[in-house]
Amino acid sequence: MNIGYAIKLCRQQRKLTQGELAKRAGVSVSYLSLLERGERSDPGLSSLENIAKGLEVPMTLLLFLAAEEDDLEGFTPELKEKLSAAALNLMRESA
């Protein structure tokens, strides 16, 4: 699971700087930067909720986008495709 990738992807799609997102989420820029670079991969639940709110996306979307191939082991290709489509729809609706 790569939560930093998901945060960065959503932040860039929203055209937010790290500073803007950090302010919205109530976290420091350095903490957000560490998460995005993968140097810190264990955000607490409250931090993750605040980051999701700052991005204006459901936390479940962040978790799905953070999933890596081995996290989805055992999922059928059809299910993976449906989940991807649902995630894209959530991103569009949140925009």
C-alpha positions in Angstrom: 0.0 0.0 0.0 1.4 3.4 -1.0 -0.7 6.1 0.7 1.8 8.8 -0.3 1.2 8.1 -4.0 -2.6 8.4 -3.5 -2.3 11.7 -1.6 0.1 13.2 -4.2 -2.1 12.0 -7.1 -5.3 13.6 -5.6 -3.4 16.7 -4.5 -2.0 17.3 -8.0 -5.4 16.6 -9.6 -6.9 19.3 -7.3 -4.0 21.6 -8.3 -3.1 22.2 -4.7 0.4 22.8 -3.4 1.7 20.8 -0.5 1.4 24.0 1.6 -2.3 24.5 0.7 -3.2 20.9 1.5 -1.2 20.9 4.7 -3.1 24.0 5.8 -6.5 22.5 4.9 -5.6 19.2 6.6 -4.0 20.7 9.7 -0.7 18.9 9.2 2.8 20.3 8.6 4.2 20.6 5.1 7.2 18.5 6.1 4.9 15.7 7.4 2.9 15.8 4.1 6.1 15.8 2.1 7.4 12.7 4.0 4.1 10.9 3.3 4.2 11.7 -0.4 7.8 10.6 -0.8 7.1 7.3 1.0 9.5 8.2 3.8 6.6 8.0 6.3 3.9 5.5 5.5 2.0 5.2 8.7 -0.4 8.2 9.0 -2.8 7.9 11.9 -6.5 7.6 11.2 -7.2 11.1 12.2 -4.4 12.5 10.0 -5.7 10.5 7.0 -9.2 11.6 7.6 -8.1 15.3 7.7 -6.0 14.9 4.6 -9.0 13.3 2.8 -11.2 16.2 3.9 -8.5 18.7 2.8 -8.5 17.0 -0.6 -12.3 16.8 -0.6 -12.3 13.1 -1.4 -13.6 10.1 0.5 -11.0 8.4 2.6 -12.0 5.2 0.9 -10.8 6.6 -2.4 -7.4 7.4 -0.9 -7.1 3.8 0.4 -8.2 2.3 -2.9 -5.7 4.5 -4.9 -3.0 3.5 -2.4 -3.5 -0.2 -3.1 -0.8 -2.0 -5.0 -1.1 -5.1 -7.1 -0.2 -7.5 -4.3 -2.9 -5.8 -2.1 -5.5 -6.9 -4.7 -4.2 -10.5 -4.9 -7.1 -12.8 -5.4 -9.4 -10.2 -7.0 -10.6 -11.1 -10.5 -9.7 -8.9 -13.4 -13.4 -8.0 -13.7 -13.6 -6.9 -10.0 -10.3 -4.8 -10.4 -11.8 -3.1 -13.4 -15.1 -2.3 -11.6 -13.2 -1.0 -8.6 -11.0 1.2 -10.9 -14.1 2.6 -12.7 -15.7 3.3 -9.3 -12.6 5.1 -8.1 -12.5 7.2 -11.3 -16.1 8.1 -10.9 -15.5 9.2 -7.2 -12.7 11.4 -8.3 -14.8 13.0 -11.0 -17.7 13.6 -8.6 -15.4 15.1 -6.0 -13.9 17.5 -8.5 
